Amino acid sequence: MEIKDLIFDLLEEIIKEINNPEQQEKIKQKIVDPFIIYIVKQMYPYLISTCIIILLMLLCIISVLIILVKKNYNIN
């Protein structure tokens, strides 16, 4: 048996095990969920600051619009 065949058989067995719903749940609980939690914890400050910046920009746009409308209304 060649090493190529051995690796192929090993990969096939790994794929079978990964496709097992019981194993998928273990992978989700032990690997995927902690990884997602870590990413969210790391990104949280950036998400908050981005939301604040977008909110401030929206307020600036609305205030400029109000100023323009009042100024245009006063001219007419």
C-alpha angles and dihedrals in degrees: 000000000000124000089243091060091045092053091046092052091046092052091048091053091048091051091050091051093047091051090055107106091222091055092044090057091050091050090049094050098041103035116012101043096048090046092052092046090051093049092049091049091051094046097043098093091048092049092051094047091047091052091049092050092049091049091050091049090051091051091050092050092049092048092050090049091051092048092050093048092049092046092048091047091052092051093055 
